[in-house]
Amino acid sequence: MKVVVTGAAGFIGSNLVHHWLERHPDDELTAVDALTYAGRRESVADLEGRARFELKVADIADAAAMTEALRGAELVLHLAAETHNDRAIADPLPFVRTNVLGTAVLLEACRKGDVRRFHHVSTDEVYGSLGLEEPRRFTEESPYRPRGPYSSSKAASDHLVRAWHETYGLPVTISNCGNNFGPYQHPEKFVPRAITSLLRGESVPLYGDGRNVRDWIYVADHCEALELIARRGRSGSTYLVSAENELANRDLVARLAARLGRGPEVVRPVPDRLGHDRRYALDPSRLREELGWRPRVGLDEALDRTVRWYRDNPRWWSPLVGEAR
Ligand SMILES: NC(=O)c1ccc[n+]([C@@H]2O[C@H](COP(=O)([O-])OP(=O)(O)OC[C@H]3O[C@@H](n4cnc5c(N)ncnc54)[C@H](O)[C@@H]3O)[C@@H](O)[C@H]2O)c1
């Protein structure tokens, strides 16, 4: 089977292509990535040269390139996106172009080809923000209430995917996941930013009061869920992916700091992000009950593995630290 993964040189994409080829070594995998500042060829370099792997450097908004990349593909896993909230606030239009227009271009290429499943990777941020005290979590039926340029561009892309399913009968699935962490994540993001600061003996910047809560998941668990949904999920359905690890940002920094022999003095409070969502939390019951998914790696083990990976791979992240700061 030919599988196309967009955004394959990014954080989750590079983890996913390794995951996929370990489990399905006979599949032909085409990795599509524009290699923006967030895409790193190094993250898939060990796969280049393999007979059944190809990295196509292309923009998902380029219709001719996508028609070519998707020729003969049965499954498309769509992860390419602009993803960093702070960048979206400073300069939102690239987010609209890639996340909205780029997704529409891909959907059109799928519709004209012979794609049997388009799986769209999205975020919990499309549902808006929850209060710290309310017990509620988001479900697949929660209304869309995105509050920022990144989340609203992802929400728009989710709507487009549903529209291509309803209008043209394209077989699709959508997953919305919480905050991932693990190897190959750009140090502009929260967890690697904290770890790399700690490894360099620097303070760790923390927005506002540090009490914002995120629903954390180890990237390998997310990849397993993506594989399961793309292969066995019901066409037209959405699945929420959560390992049910709700944690405040300041508590997560404390856990990371403790692993590197540091205490609360490492925190440097910085002015809050504009429109900063307070809390995200997802109910993954559908994914558990319909597809039997369970996270395999506990939070502490996942944090240990992630700290170890950054400690062992400074050559991967050191060149990125300047631009991330
Ligand atoms: N990281 C998370 O916590 C998280 C959580 C939920 C959902 N998601 C979603 O998962 C997907 C992957 O996220 P990530 O954290 O790996 O992001 P990332 O920023 O690490 O990677 C994105 C990749 O997309 C590529 N890309 C960007 N614009 C492109 C374009 N126009 N054409 C082709 N490639 C392009 C980049 O080069 C990069 O390799 C995104 O769709 C994101 O919205 C991420």
The ligand as a Tripos MOL2 file, in Angstrom:
@<TRIPOS>MOLECULE
LIG
   44    48     1     0     0
SMALL
NO_CHARGES

@<TRIPOS>ATOM
      1 N1          2.3950   19.1630   18.8040 N.am      1 LIG1
      2 C1          1.2230   19.0370   19.4050 C.2       1 LIG1
      3 O1          1.1430   19.0660   20.6300 O.2       1 LIG1
      4 C2         -0.0330   18.8300   18.5910 C.ar      1 LIG1
      5 C3         -1.2250   18.5290   19.2680 C.ar      1 LIG1
      6 C4         -2.3830   18.2860   18.5230 C.ar      1 LIG1
      7 C5         -2.3450   18.3710   17.1390 C.ar      1 LIG1
      8 N2         -1.1940   18.6920   16.5140 N.ar      1 LIG1
      9 C6         -1.2020   18.7570   15.0380 C.3       1 LIG1
     10 O2         -0.2960   17.7670   14.5740 O.3       1 LIG1
     11 C7          0.3190   18.2050   13.3710 C.3       1 LIG1
     12 C8          1.8290   18.1320   13.5140 C.3       1 LIG1
     13 O3          2.2230   18.9610   14.6010 O.3       1 LIG1
     14 P1          3.7570   19.0810   15.0240 P.3       1 LIG1
     15 O4          3.7860   19.4630   16.4330 O.co2     1 LIG1
     16 O5          4.4970   17.8910   14.5570 O.co2     1 LIG1
     17 O6          4.2040   20.3430   14.1490 O.3       1 LIG1
     18 P2          5.6240   20.7990   13.6440 P.3       1 LIG1
     19 O7          5.5460   22.2910   13.5410 O.co2     1 LIG1
     20 O8          6.7200   20.1790   14.4100 O.co2     1 LIG1
     21 O9          5.7010   20.1780   12.1640 O.3       1 LIG1
     22 C9          4.9500   20.6740   11.1000 C.3       1 LIG1
     23 C10         5.6040   20.2180    9.8030 C.3       1 LIG1
     24 O10         4.8270   20.7050    8.7010 O.3       1 LIG1
     25 C11         5.7120   21.2140    7.7120 C.3       1 LIG1
     26 N3          5.0040   22.2460    6.9450 N.ar      1 LIG1
     27 C12         4.6210   23.4760    7.3770 C.ar      1 LIG1
     28 N4          4.0300   24.1490    6.3610 N.ar      1 LIG1
     29 C13         4.0300   23.3230    5.2900 C.ar      1 LIG1
     30 C14         3.5370   23.4390    3.9580 C.ar      1 LIG1
     31 N5          2.9500   24.5600    3.5210 N.pl3     1 LIG1
     32 N6          3.6960   22.3860    3.1340 N.ar      1 LIG1
     33 C15         4.3180   21.2410    3.5480 C.ar      1 LIG1
     34 N7          4.8060   21.0820    4.7950 N.ar      1 LIG1
     35 C16         4.6600   22.1140    5.6460 C.ar      1 LIG1
     36 C17         6.8810   21.7690    8.4850 C.3       1 LIG1
     37 O11         8.0500   21.8650    7.6670 O.3       1 LIG1
     38 C18         7.0190   20.7530    9.6080 C.3       1 LIG1
     39 O12         7.8790   19.6980    9.2350 O.3       1 LIG1
     40 C19        -0.2110   19.6140   13.1020 C.3       1 LIG1
     41 O13        -1.2600   19.5250   12.1770 O.3       1 LIG1
     42 C20        -0.7320   20.0690   14.4570 C.3       1 LIG1
     43 O14        -1.7860   21.0010   14.3160 O.3       1 LIG1
     44 C21        -0.0390   18.9290   17.1930 C.ar      1 LIG1
@<TRIPOS>BOND
     1     1     2 1
     2     2     3 2
     3     2     4 1
     4     4     5 ar
     5     4    44 ar
     6     5     6 ar
     7     6     7 ar
     8     7     8 ar
     9     8     9 1
    10     8    44 ar
    11     9    10 1
    12     9    42 1
    13    10    11 1
    14    11    12 1
    15    11    40 1
    16    12    13 1
    17    13    14 1
    18    14    15 2
    19    14    16 1
    20    14    17 1
    21    17    18 1
    22    18    19 2
    23    18    20 1
    24    18    21 1
    25    21    22 1
    26    22    23 1
    27    23    24 1
    28    23    38 1
    29    24    25 1
    30    25    26 1
    31    25    36 1
    32    26    27 ar
    33    26    35 ar
    34    27    28 ar
    35    28    29 ar
    36    29    30 ar
    37    29    35 ar
    38    30    31 1
    39    30    32 ar
    40    32    33 ar
    41    33    34 ar
    42    34    35 ar
    43    36    37 1
    44    36    38 1
    45    38    39 1
    46    40    41 1
    47    40    42 1
    48    42    43 1
@<TRIPOS>SUBSTRUCTURE
     1 LIG1         1 GROUP 0 **** ****
